[in-house]
Amino acid sequence: MSSAKQEFIAEASELLEEAGRLILEIQDTCQTGPNPDSINALFRSIHTLKGLSGLFGHQGVSDLSHALESLLDELRLGKIEISDEVVRFLFNNIDILRALVEELSQDNKDKEKEQDVSGQLKNIELFRNSLAGKTKGDELKGVIDESMLRILTEYEEHRLKTNVHEGKGVYLAKAVFSLADFDKALEELTKTIKSKGELISTLPTSSNVPPDSIGFNLMFGSLEPAEKLKEAIRFEIDALVSPKGAEAAPPLQRETTLKSTTTTVRVDIEKLDRILNTIGELTLAKGAVKRISEELIESYGHSPLAADVNKISQTLERKLAELQNQVLEIRMVPIGQIFSRLSQVIRKYSREIGKRIELVMYGEDTEIDKYIAEEVIDPLMHLVRNAIDHGIEPEEERKKKGKKESGTITLKASQRGNHVIIEVKDDGGGVNIQRVREKAVEKGLLEKGAELDEKEIVNFIFMPGFSTKEIVTEVSGRGVGMDVVKEKLAAIGGFAEIDTKKGLGSVFTLTIPITLAIIKALIVRVGAMKFAIPLTSISETLVITRGDIQSVEGRDVYNLRGEMLAMTNIGRIFALTAEDAERFFVVVAGTGKRRHGLMVDELFGQHEIVIKSLGEYFAGIRGFAGAAEIGKHEVILVIDVDSLIDDAVVKQKATPVIKSGAF
């Protein structure tokens, strides 16, 4: 993909992200009257996108942006009233623009097809026509002097009418400034006026202005009387229209900022990936230098040469760690960016399905790697849609249960060690355990008389094609979604847990690593092969004998401080050992209720590793997250702890994942 196209996609994505946020602001103030600043900002975002796409030659995006810009212009001029219908229409078209930009990012080099948006353009035109003539304008005859009205733009006249209609007073502040610093002084005056009401128009004037000075007439609307305004503004003020009600409520304070410079730059994530790959290669070189240092000490003792190499090794290790941390900091983004996108999904789908949903968010400042943040958005979206459709009951049903009519979805993020924990909680009816069991039996996933606890039954909802929804809707019911959650999380080394209570709701807890860059791993031996297990997945290690292992319902377990720990023999799973040894090392992996014991033959200690993909040829093999290089260019496999735990739980007994001789 060309650098020009990458630049366009990055800029367009930011503009659409901002547009979505602004539509949410407008939606939140539909009933009380939208903030004109939000509508203007939305108009500017789409206007910028139109110009940008035209500059880069993407006609489809440009044409659709232009049509939306015309619609937004009518909104800001008051020719169309803001309503739920308008908000939904705007959201839908922002989604279409996102899809067009995403289509461009796929970079089809075989043919640059022209994006056909004729259907969308026709829809926008029909929508505008359907709303034409539905608004009522307030006339200003006899209210404002006609000579003053003639110098106002159409937008300024609309805002003047709106302020009069809302019962605000309309004032004219006459300010004179020195030419030397009038820009800063005018900015301060503008801030003060905006804190008291809405600035309608700013016009320069030469009437009664002394030399080396410049004058301005600032028209604004406010609920406050002229006497109070003069104290704050400290310039001559004429009342053009008196406010209705002398003791009206004070206006909403809106803080505004004007930044002339910025210290941030946009960096392509692929460039950071390349830097991390280089750091990864340097880490391998550092490991080789450290090994050479140790071999020199073994062969020649603490000679000056050996000491010098050892010192260089330690310095290289320290500086590489600093460099890695600095690059990772650049890649980190607040999870609040993802929560903001999810809030748009919640608003959209709750309206489509006819349910009132309140969104509560905690921990928006929790930081996570940009790549992982983008990968986790789909799982979170599926969980949110599932909560809206399956979890939250209809209003009538909630009233019968004594619940408030609107449902609540809570998004919560927090950091725990090298992981980020994200919770998606709803106060709905909870997962119907019996219905899940019946569906699992119906699909042949479970024998009719099989005895499983509730947690094991609930996990069936993560199976591909599994859905308890009888009616297919736009939101859910097709049997896709929850399996995507599991697959996406597994791909980034994460997993999901479910805690559900009938009538009270469900909590989906996602545990994901903060970053996928260079990680520390425990090197183990199973049979004649070495493997790496990420330290982020390990809580402790043990040494046990064959006699310590008990069998409960056909499963191997170990009594770990009074808790039955499920065990999996790695040698048996991978068909590397013929029979069990007398003594095992146990790696206790997973967290919380997902703790599991992995039995290996030997532990070799910690190593920094760079996980490399196994490639498409081995894409279908479960049990491995990738490969890594250690020591003297020795390549070992990295164990995917989560998939091994899943296999052990779902299958209820260990079965070979890979047949002997596969490697």
C-alpha positions as CSV (number, residue, x, y, z in Angstrom):
1,M,0.0,0.0,0.0
2,S,1.3,3.4,-0.9
3,S,2.3,5.9,1.8
4,A,-0.3,8.4,0.4
5,K,-3.1,5.9,0.8
6,Q,-2.0,4.9,4.3
7,E,-2.0,8.6,5.2
8,F,-5.5,9.0,3.9
9,I,-6.9,6.0,5.7
10,A,-5.3,7.1,9.0
11,E,-6.7,10.6,8.7
12,A,-10.2,9.4,7.4
13,S,-10.4,6.9,10.3
14,E,-9.7,9.6,12.9
15,L,-12.3,11.9,11.3
16,L,-15.0,9.2,11.3
17,E,-14.1,8.3,14.9
18,E,-14.6,12.0,15.9
19,A,-17.9,12.1,13.9
20,G,-19.2,9.1,15.7
21,R,-18.4,10.7,19.1
22,L,-20.1,14.0,18.1
23,I,-23.3,12.2,17.0
24,L,-23.4,10.6,20.4
25,E,-23.1,14.0,22.0
26,I,-26.0,15.3,19.7
27,Q,-28.1,12.3,20.6
28,D,-27.6,12.8,24.3
29,T,-29.0,16.4,24.0
30,C,-31.8,15.7,21.5
31,Q,-34.6,16.4,24.0
32,T,-33.0,19.5,25.7
33,G,-31.7,21.0,22.5
34,P,-28.4,20.0,20.9
35,N,-25.2,22.0,21.5
36,P,-24.6,24.0,18.3
37,D,-20.9,23.6,18.7
38,S,-21.3,19.8,18.4
39,I,-23.3,20.1,15.2
40,N,-20.7,22.6,13.8
41,A,-17.8,20.3,14.7
42,L,-19.6,17.3,13.1
43,F,-20.2,19.4,10.0
44,R,-16.5,20.4,9.9
45,S,-15.4,16.7,10.3
46,I,-17.4,15.6,7.3
47,H,-16.4,18.7,5.3
48,T,-12.7,17.9,6.0
49,L,-13.3,14.3,5.0
50,K,-14.9,15.4,1.7
51,G,-11.9,17.6,0.9
52,L,-9.4,15.0,1.9
53,S,-11.0,12.2,-0.1
54,G,-11.3,14.5,-3.1
55,L,-7.6,15.4,-2.8
56,F,-6.5,11.7,-2.8
57,G,-8.9,10.8,-5.6
58,H,-11.3,8.6,-3.7
59,Q,-14.5,9.8,-5.4
60,G,-17.0,7.4,-3.7
61,V,-16.0,8.7,-0.2
62,S,-15.9,12.3,-1.5
63,D,-19.4,12.1,-3.0
64,L,-21.0,10.5,0.0
65,S,-19.3,13.0,2.4
66,H,-20.5,15.9,0.2
67,A,-24.1,14.6,0.4
68,L,-23.9,14.2,4.2
69,E,-22.3,17.7,4.4
70,S,-25.4,19.2,2.7
71,L,-27.7,17.4,5.2
72,L,-25.6,18.6,8.1
73,D,-25.7,22.1,6.8
74,E,-29.5,22.1,6.9
75,L,-29.3,20.7,10.4
76,R,-27.0,23.5,11.6
77,L,-29.2,26.1,9.8
78,G,-32.3,24.8,11.6
79,K,-34.0,23.7,8.4
80,I,-34.2,20.2,9.7
81,E,-34.9,19.4,13.4
82,I,-32.7,17.0,15.3
83,S,-34.6,13.8,16.1
84,D,-33.9,10.1,16.9
85,E,-34.7,9.4,13.2
86,V,-32.0,11.9,12.0
87,V,-29.5,10.5,14.5
88,R,-30.0,6.9,13.4
89,F,-29.6,8.0,9.7
90,L,-26.4,9.8,10.5
91,F,-25.0,6.8,12.4
92,N,-25.9,4.5,9.4
93,N,-24.1,6.7,6.9
94,I,-21.0,7.0,9.1
95,D,-20.9,3.2,9.1
96,I,-21.1,3.2,5.3
97,L,-18.2,5.7,5.1
98,R,-16.2,3.4,7.5
99,A,-16.9,0.5,5.2
100,L,-15.7,2.4,2.2
101,V,-12.5,3.4,3.9
102,E,-12.0,-0.2,5.1
103,E,-12.5,-1.3,1.5
104,L,-9.7,1.1,0.4
105,S,-7.4,-0.3,3.1
106,Q,-7.6,-3.8,1.5
107,D,-5.4,-2.4,-1.3
108,N,-6.7,-4.5,-4.2
109,K,-3.8,-4.1,-6.7
110,D,-5.5,-6.2,-9.5
111,K,-8.0,-3.5,-10.2
112,E,-8.8,-0.1,-8.7
113,K,-12.6,-0.3,-9.0
114,E,-14.7,2.9,-8.7
115,Q,-16.7,2.8,-5.5
116,D,-20.4,3.0,-6.4
117,V,-22.3,5.1,-3.9
118,S,-25.2,6.1,-6.1
119,G,-27.7,4.2,-4.0
120,Q,-26.6,5.9,-0.8
121,L,-26.7,9.3,-2.5
122,K,-30.3,8.7,-3.5
123,N,-31.2,7.6,0.0
124,I,-29.8,10.8,1.5
125,E,-31.7,13.0,-1.1
126,L,-34.9,11.1,-0.3
127,F,-34.3,11.5,3.4
128,R,-33.7,15.3,3.1
129,N,-36.8,15.7,1.0
130,S,-38.9,13.8,3.5
131,L,-37.9,16.2,6.3
132,A,-38.3,19.4,4.2
133,G,-40.9,21.8,5.5
134,K,-41.2,20.1,8.9
135,T,-39.4,22.8,10.8
136,K,-41.0,26.1,12.0
137,G,-38.9,29.2,12.0
138,D,-39.3,32.2,14.4
139,E,-39.6,35.5,12.6
140,L,-37.6,38.4,13.8
141,K,-39.9,41.2,12.5
142,G,-39.8,44.1,14.9
143,V,-37.4,42.3,17.2
144,I,-34.0,43.1,15.7
145,D,-33.1,46.1,13.5
146,E,-33.3,45.1,9.8
147,S,-29.9,46.8,9.1
148,M,-28.3,44.5,11.6
149,L,-30.0,41.4,10.3
150,R,-28.7,42.2,6.7
151,I,-25.1,41.7,7.8
152,L,-25.7,38.3,9.5
153,T,-25.0,35.1,7.7
154,E,-27.8,32.6,7.3
155,Y,-26.3,30.4,10.1
156,E,-25.9,33.4,12.4
157,E,-29.5,34.5,11.7
158,H,-30.7,30.9,12.6
159,R,-28.8,31.0,15.9
160,L,-30.3,34.4,16.6
161,K,-33.8,33.0,16.1
162,T,-33.0,30.0,18.3
163,N,-31.8,32.2,21.1
164,V,-34.9,34.4,20.9
165,H,-37.2,31.3,20.8
166,E,-35.5,29.9,23.9
167,G,-36.2,33.0,25.8
168,K,-32.6,34.3,26.0
169,G,-31.7,37.9,25.9
170,V,-29.8,39.1,22.9
171,Y,-26.9,41.5,23.5
172,L,-24.4,43.5,21.6
173,A,-21.0,44.0,23.2
174,K,-18.9,46.8,21.8
175,A,-15.2,46.2,22.4
176,V,-12.1,48.3,21.3
177,F,-8.6,46.8,21.5
178,S,-5.0,47.9,20.8
179,L,-3.7,46.6,17.6
180,A,-0.6,45.3,19.4
181,D,-2.4,42.5,21.3
182,F,-6.0,42.5,20.1
183,D,-5.9,38.8,19.2
184,K,-5.3,37.6,22.7
185,A,-7.7,40.2,24.2
186,L,-10.4,39.1,21.7
187,E,-9.9,35.5,22.6
188,E,-10.3,36.2,26.3
189,L,-13.5,38.2,25.7
190,T,-14.8,35.4,23.5
191,K,-14.2,32.9,26.3
192,T,-16.0,35.1,28.8
193,I,-19.0,35.5,26.5
194,K,-19.2,31.7,25.8
195,S,-19.2,31.1,29.6
196,K,-22.3,33.3,29.9
197,G,-24.2,32.1,26.8
198,E,-23.8,31.6,23.1
199,L,-21.7,33.8,20.8
200,I,-23.8,34.5,17.7
201,S,-21.6,36.8,15.6
202,T,-18.3,38.7,15.7
203,L,-18.0,41.6,13.3
204,P,-15.2,44.3,13.1
205,T,-16.3,47.9,13.3
206,S,-14.7,51.3,12.6
207,S,-17.3,53.4,14.4
208,N,-15.8,55.5,17.2
209,V,-12.5,53.6,17.1
210,P,-9.3,55.7,17.8
211,P,-6.1,55.3,15.8
212,D,-3.9,52.2,16.4
213,S,-7.0,50.4,17.7
214,I,-9.5,47.9,16.3
215,G,-13.2,47.5,17.3
216,F,-15.6,44.6,17.3
217,N,-19.3,44.2,17.8
218,L,-20.1,40.8,19.4
219,M,-23.7,39.6,19.3
220,F,-24.5,36.9,21.9
221,G,-27.4,35.3,23.6
222,S,-27.7,34.8,27.4
223,L,-30.2,34.1,30.1
224,E,-28.5,36.6,32.4
225,P,-29.7,40.2,32.7
226,A,-27.5,43.0,31.3
227,E,-26.4,44.2,34.7
228,K,-24.7,40.9,35.6
229,L,-23.2,40.6,32.2
230,K,-21.5,44.0,32.3
231,E,-19.7,43.0,35.5
232,A,-18.1,40.0,33.8
233,I,-17.6,41.4,30.3
234,R,-16.5,45.0,31.3
235,F,-17.4,46.5,27.9
236,E,-20.3,48.6,26.7
237,I,-23.3,46.3,26.3
238,D,-26.6,47.1,24.5
239,A,-29.7,44.8,25.1
240,L,-31.3,44.1,21.8
241,V,-33.8,41.6,23.2
242,S,-34.5,41.2,27.0
243,P,-34.5,37.7,28.4
244,K,-37.8,36.2,29.4
245,G,-37.8,36.0,33.2
246,A,-35.3,38.1,35.1
247,E,-34.1,35.3,37.3
248,A,-33.6,32.6,34.7
249,A,-31.4,29.6,35.4
250,P,-27.7,30.2,34.7
251,P,-26.5,28.8,31.4
252,L,-24.5,25.6,31.1
253,Q,-20.8,26.3,31.5
254,R,-18.8,25.2,28.4
255,E,-15.1,25.2,28.7
256,T,-13.3,26.0,25.5
257,T,-9.7,25.7,24.5
258,L,-7.7,27.0,21.6
259,K,-4.4,25.2,20.9
260,S,-2.1,26.7,18.4
261,T,0.6,24.0,18.6
262,T,0.7,20.3,19.3
263,T,3.4,18.0,20.5
264,T,2.0,14.8,19.1
265,V,2.7,13.0,15.9
266,R,0.8,10.1,14.1
267,V,3.0,7.0,13.8
268,D,2.0,4.0,11.6
269,I,1.7,1.0,13.8
270,E,3.6,-1.1,11.2
271,K,6.6,1.1,11.7
272,L,6.5,0.4,15.4
273,D,6.1,-3.3,14.6
274,R,9.3,-3.2,12.5
275,I,11.2,-1.5,15.4
276,L,10.0,-4.2,17.8
277,N,11.1,-6.9,15.3
278,T,14.5,-5.3,15.2
279,I,14.6,-5.2,19.0
280,G,13.6,-8.9,19.0
281,E,16.6,-9.7,16.7
282,L,18.9,-7.7,18.9
283,T,17.5,-9.6,22.0
284,L,18.7,-12.8,20.3
285,A,22.1,-11.3,19.7
286,K,22.2,-10.1,23.3
287,G,21.4,-13.7,24.4
288,A,24.3,-14.9,22.3
289,V,26.7,-12.3,23.8
290,K,25.6,-13.4,27.3
291,R,26.2,-17.1,26.4
292,I,29.6,-16.3,25.0
293,S,30.4,-14.4,28.2
294,E,29.4,-17.4,30.4
295,E,31.5,-19.8,28.2
296,L,34.5,-17.5,28.4
297,I,34.3,-17.4,32.2
298,E,34.0,-21.2,32.3
299,S,37.0,-21.6,30.0
300,Y,39.3,-18.8,31.2
301,G,38.0,-17.8,34.5
302,H,37.4,-14.1,35.3
303,S,40.0,-12.8,32.8
304,P,40.0,-9.2,31.6
305,L,38.5,-10.3,28.3
306,A,35.7,-12.4,29.9
307,A,34.9,-9.5,32.4
308,D,34.8,-7.0,29.5
309,V,32.4,-9.2,27.5
310,N,30.3,-9.8,30.6
311,K,30.1,-6.0,31.2
312,I,29.1,-5.3,27.6
313,S,26.4,-8.1,27.9
314,Q,24.9,-6.5,31.0
315,T,24.9,-3.0,29.4
316,L,23.3,-4.3,26.2
317,E,20.6,-6.1,28.2
318,R,19.8,-3.0,30.2
319,K,19.6,-0.6,27.2
320,L,17.6,-3.1,25.2
321,A,15.1,-3.3,28.0
322,E,14.9,0.5,28.2
323,L,14.4,0.7,24.4
324,Q,11.7,-2.0,24.4
325,N,9.8,-0.3,27.2
326,Q,9.9,3.1,25.4
327,V,8.6,1.6,22.2
328,L,5.9,-0.2,24.0
329,E,4.8,3.1,25.7
330,I,4.4,4.6,22.3
331,R,2.1,1.7,21.3
332,M,-0.1,2.0,24.4
333,V,-3.6,3.6,24.1
334,P,-6.3,4.0,26.7
335,I,-9.0,1.4,26.6
336,G,-11.5,4.3,26.8
337,Q,-11.1,4.7,23.0
338,I,-12.5,1.2,22.6
339,F,-15.3,1.8,25.2
340,S,-16.3,5.0,23.2
341,R,-16.8,2.9,20.1
342,L,-18.8,0.3,22.0
343,S,-21.1,3.0,23.3
344,Q,-22.0,3.8,19.7
345,V,-22.8,0.1,19.2
346,I,-24.9,0.0,22.3
347,R,-26.9,3.1,21.4
348,K,-27.5,1.8,17.8
349,Y,-28.6,-1.8,18.6
350,S,-30.6,-0.9,21.7
351,R,-32.8,1.3,19.5
352,E,-33.0,-1.3,16.8
353,I,-34.2,-3.9,19.2
354,G,-36.4,-1.5,21.2
355,K,-34.7,-1.7,24.6
356,R,-33.6,1.1,26.8
357,I,-29.9,0.6,27.9
358,E,-27.8,2.6,30.3
359,L,-24.0,2.3,29.9
360,V,-21.7,2.6,32.8
361,M,-17.9,2.6,32.3
362,Y,-14.9,2.3,34.7
363,G,-11.2,2.2,34.1
364,E,-11.2,4.1,30.8
365,D,-7.6,5.2,31.4
366,T,-6.3,1.6,31.6
367,E,-3.7,1.3,28.8
368,I,-3.2,-1.5,26.4
369,D,-1.2,-2.2,23.2
370,K,-2.7,-0.6,20.1
371,Y,-2.7,-3.8,18.2
372,I,-4.4,-5.8,21.0
373,A,-6.9,-3.0,21.4
374,E,-7.9,-3.3,17.8
375,E,-8.0,-7.1,18.0
376,V,-10.2,-7.1,21.1
377,I,-12.9,-4.7,19.7
378,D,-14.7,-7.5,17.8
379,P,-15.0,-9.8,20.9
380,L,-16.2,-6.9,23.0
381,M,-18.7,-5.9,20.3
382,H,-20.1,-9.5,20.2
383,L,-20.4,-9.6,24.0
384,V,-22.2,-6.3,24.1
385,R,-24.6,-7.3,21.3
386,N,-25.2,-10.6,23.1
387,A,-26.0,-8.7,26.3
388,I,-28.5,-6.5,24.6
389,D,-30.3,-9.3,22.7
390,H,-30.0,-12.3,25.0
391,G,-29.3,-10.8,28.4
392,I,-31.4,-7.7,29.0
393,E,-35.1,-8.5,29.2
394,P,-37.9,-6.5,27.6
395,E,-39.3,-3.6,29.7
396,E,-42.5,-5.3,30.7
397,E,-40.7,-8.5,31.8
398,R,-38.3,-6.4,33.9
399,K,-41.1,-4.5,35.6
400,K,-42.7,-7.9,36.6
401,K,-39.4,-8.9,38.1
402,G,-39.2,-5.7,40.1
403,K,-36.3,-4.3,38.1
404,K,-36.0,-0.8,36.7
405,E,-37.3,-0.6,33.1
406,S,-34.0,0.3,31.5
407,G,-31.2,-2.3,31.5
408,T,-27.6,-1.6,32.5
409,I,-24.5,-2.7,30.8
410,T,-21.2,-2.1,32.7
411,L,-17.8,-2.0,31.0
412,K,-14.9,-2.2,33.4
413,A,-11.1,-2.4,32.7
414,S,-8.2,-2.8,35.1
415,Q,-4.6,-3.9,35.0
416,R,-3.5,-7.1,36.8
417,G,0.2,-7.7,36.4
418,N,1.0,-8.1,32.7
419,H,-2.7,-8.6,31.8
420,V,-5.6,-6.3,31.4
421,I,-9.0,-7.5,32.7
422,I,-12.1,-6.3,30.9
423,E,-15.5,-7.1,32.3
424,V,-18.8,-6.8,30.4
425,K,-21.6,-7.0,32.9
426,D,-25.4,-6.9,32.3
427,D,-28.3,-6.9,34.8
428,G,-30.5,-9.2,32.6
429,G,-31.9,-12.6,33.2
430,G,-28.6,-14.5,33.1
431,V,-27.8,-17.5,30.8
432,N,-30.5,-20.2,30.7
433,I,-28.4,-23.2,31.7
434,Q,-31.2,-25.7,30.9
435,R,-31.7,-24.3,27.5
436,V,-27.9,-24.4,26.8
437,R,-27.8,-28.1,27.9
438,E,-30.8,-28.9,25.6
439,K,-29.2,-27.2,22.7
440,A,-25.8,-29.0,23.3
441,V,-27.6,-32.3,23.3
442,E,-29.6,-31.4,20.2
443,K,-26.3,-30.5,18.3
444,G,-24.6,-33.7,19.5
445,L,-22.1,-31.9,21.6
446,L,-23.2,-33.6,24.8
447,E,-24.7,-37.0,25.7
448,K,-28.1,-36.7,27.2
449,G,-27.2,-38.3,30.6
450,A,-23.8,-36.6,30.9
451,E,-23.1,-34.9,34.3
452,L,-21.5,-31.5,34.0
453,D,-21.5,-28.6,36.3
454,E,-23.0,-25.3,35.3
455,K,-19.7,-23.7,34.4
456,E,-18.9,-26.4,31.9
457,I,-22.4,-26.3,30.4
458,V,-22.2,-22.5,30.0
459,N,-18.9,-22.8,28.1
460,F,-20.8,-24.5,25.2
461,I,-22.0,-21.1,24.1
462,F,-18.4,-20.6,22.8
463,M,-18.8,-23.5,20.4
464,P,-19.0,-22.6,16.6
465,G,-22.6,-22.3,15.4
466,F,-24.1,-22.5,18.9
467,S,-27.1,-20.2,19.6
468,T,-30.1,-20.6,21.8
469,K,-31.9,-17.8,19.9
470,E,-34.8,-19.2,17.9
471,I,-35.5,-16.1,15.9
472,V,-32.7,-14.6,13.7
473,T,-32.4,-10.8,14.1
474,E,-30.0,-8.2,12.9
475,V,-28.4,-8.3,16.3
476,S,-27.9,-12.1,16.9
477,G,-29.3,-15.5,16.5
478,R,-27.2,-16.7,13.5
479,G,-24.9,-18.8,15.7
480,V,-21.9,-16.5,15.1
481,G,-20.3,-14.2,17.6
482,M,-19.4,-16.1,20.8
483,D,-17.1,-18.5,18.9
484,V,-15.5,-15.4,17.4
485,V,-14.9,-14.1,20.9
486,K,-13.0,-17.3,21.8
487,E,-11.0,-17.4,18.6
488,K,-10.0,-13.8,18.6
489,L,-8.9,-13.9,22.3
490,A,-6.9,-17.1,21.7
491,A,-5.1,-15.5,18.8
492,I,-3.7,-12.8,21.2
493,G,-3.1,-15.1,24.2
494,G,-6.3,-14.2,26.1
495,F,-9.3,-16.1,27.3
496,A,-12.9,-15.4,28.5
497,E,-14.7,-16.6,31.6
498,I,-18.5,-16.4,32.3
499,D,-20.2,-15.9,35.7
500,T,-24.0,-16.0,35.4
501,K,-26.8,-16.0,37.9
502,K,-30.4,-16.6,37.0
503,G,-32.5,-13.5,37.1
504,L,-29.5,-11.3,38.1
505,G,-27.4,-11.1,35.0
506,S,-24.1,-12.2,33.6
507,V,-20.4,-11.1,33.8
508,F,-18.1,-11.9,30.9
509,T,-14.5,-11.5,32.1
510,L,-11.8,-11.1,29.4
511,T,-8.1,-11.6,30.4
512,I,-5.7,-10.4,27.7
513,P,-2.0,-9.6,27.7
514,I,-1.0,-5.9,27.7
515,T,1.4,-6.5,24.8
516,L,2.5,-9.3,22.4
517,A,6.1,-8.1,22.1
518,I,9.2,-9.7,23.6
519,I,8.1,-11.8,26.6
520,K,9.7,-13.9,29.3
521,A,9.0,-17.6,29.2
522,L,9.8,-20.7,31.2
523,I,11.8,-23.3,29.2
524,V,10.7,-26.9,29.9
525,R,11.5,-30.3,28.6
526,V,8.9,-33.0,27.7
527,G,10.5,-36.2,26.6
528,A,13.3,-35.2,24.2
529,M,11.8,-31.9,23.2
530,K,12.0,-28.4,24.8
531,F,9.0,-26.0,24.9
532,A,8.5,-22.4,26.1
533,I,5.6,-21.5,28.4
534,P,4.9,-17.7,28.8
535,L,5.5,-16.5,32.3
536,T,2.4,-14.4,32.1
537,S,0.4,-17.6,32.1
538,I,2.2,-19.2,35.1
539,S,1.4,-18.7,38.8
540,E,3.8,-21.2,40.3
541,T,5.7,-24.5,39.8
542,L,5.7,-27.7,41.8
543,V,7.5,-31.0,42.1
544,I,5.2,-34.0,42.7
545,T,5.3,-37.8,42.4
546,R,3.0,-40.2,40.5
547,G,1.5,-41.1,43.9
548,D,0.4,-37.5,44.5
549,I,-2.0,-37.7,41.6
550,Q,-5.6,-38.7,42.2
551,S,-8.4,-39.6,39.8
552,V,-11.8,-37.9,40.2
553,E,-14.5,-38.8,37.6
554,G,-11.8,-40.0,35.2
555,R,-9.7,-36.8,35.5
556,D,-6.2,-36.4,37.0
557,V,-6.2,-34.0,39.9
558,Y,-3.8,-32.8,42.6
559,N,-4.6,-31.5,46.0
560,L,-3.0,-28.1,46.0
561,R,-3.4,-26.6,49.5
562,G,-6.9,-28.0,49.8
563,E,-8.0,-27.2,46.2
564,M,-8.4,-29.8,43.6
565,L,-6.1,-28.8,40.7
566,A,-6.9,-30.4,37.3
567,M,-3.8,-31.9,35.7
568,T,-2.7,-32.4,32.1
569,N,0.3,-34.5,31.1
570,I,2.0,-32.6,28.3
571,G,3.9,-35.7,27.2
572,R,0.7,-37.7,26.8
573,I,-1.1,-34.8,25.1
574,F,1.7,-34.4,22.4
575,A,2.4,-38.2,22.3
576,L,6.0,-37.6,23.3
577,T,6.3,-40.1,26.2
578,A,5.1,-43.7,26.3
579,E,4.4,-43.9,30.0
580,D,4.2,-41.7,33.1
581,A,7.5,-41.0,35.0
582,E,7.7,-41.4,38.8
583,R,8.4,-37.7,39.3
584,F,7.0,-34.7,37.6
585,F,7.5,-31.0,37.5
586,V,4.1,-29.2,37.5
587,V,3.6,-25.7,35.9
588,V,0.5,-24.2,37.4
589,A,-1.0,-22.1,34.6
590,G,-4.0,-19.9,34.2
591,T,-5.7,-17.6,36.7
592,G,-8.7,-17.8,39.1
593,K,-11.1,-20.6,38.4
594,R,-9.1,-21.6,35.2
595,R,-6.0,-22.7,37.0
596,H,-4.6,-25.9,35.6
597,G,-1.5,-28.1,36.2
598,L,0.8,-28.9,33.2
599,M,3.0,-31.9,33.9
600,V,6.5,-31.7,32.4
601,D,9.8,-33.6,32.8
602,E,12.3,-30.8,33.5
603,L,12.5,-27.0,34.1
604,F,15.4,-25.0,32.5
605,G,14.7,-21.5,33.8
606,Q,13.5,-18.2,32.3
607,H,14.3,-16.8,28.9
608,E,13.4,-13.7,26.9
609,I,11.8,-14.9,23.7
610,V,10.3,-13.4,20.6
611,I,7.3,-15.4,19.4
612,K,7.2,-16.0,15.7
613,S,4.1,-17.3,13.8
614,L,4.1,-20.9,12.7
615,G,2.8,-19.8,9.3
616,E,-0.3,-20.9,7.3
617,Y,0.9,-24.5,6.9
618,F,0.5,-25.2,10.7
619,A,-2.4,-22.8,11.2
620,G,-4.9,-25.5,12.1
621,I,-2.7,-27.1,14.9
622,R,-4.0,-26.4,18.4
623,G,-1.8,-26.3,21.4
624,F,0.9,-23.9,20.2
625,A,1.1,-20.1,20.1
626,G,4.2,-20.0,17.8
627,A,7.9,-20.7,17.8
628,A,10.9,-19.0,19.4
629,E,14.7,-19.1,19.0
630,I,16.9,-19.7,22.1
631,G,20.5,-20.6,22.9
632,K,22.7,-21.5,19.9
633,H,20.0,-20.9,17.3
634,E,17.8,-23.6,18.8
635,V,14.1,-23.3,17.7
636,I,11.5,-24.4,20.2
637,L,7.7,-24.3,20.2
638,V,5.7,-22.0,22.5
639,I,2.8,-23.7,24.2
640,D,-0.7,-22.1,24.0
641,V,-1.7,-22.6,27.6
642,D,-5.3,-21.5,27.1
643,S,-6.1,-24.0,24.3
644,L,-4.7,-26.8,26.3
645,I,-6.9,-25.9,29.3
646,D,-9.9,-25.6,27.0
647,D,-9.2,-29.1,25.5
648,A,-8.8,-30.5,29.0
649,V,-12.1,-29.0,30.2
650,V,-14.3,-29.6,27.2
651,K,-13.1,-33.1,26.3
652,Q,-13.0,-34.0,30.0
653,K,-9.9,-36.2,29.4
654,A,-6.5,-35.7,27.7
655,T,-6.4,-36.7,24.0
656,P,-3.5,-36.2,21.6
657,V,-3.5,-32.9,19.9
658,I,-0.6,-33.7,17.6
659,K,0.3,-37.2,16.5
660,S,3.8,-38.6,17.1
661,G,6.2,-37.7,14.3
662,A,4.6,-34.4,13.4
663,F,7.8,-32.6,14.0
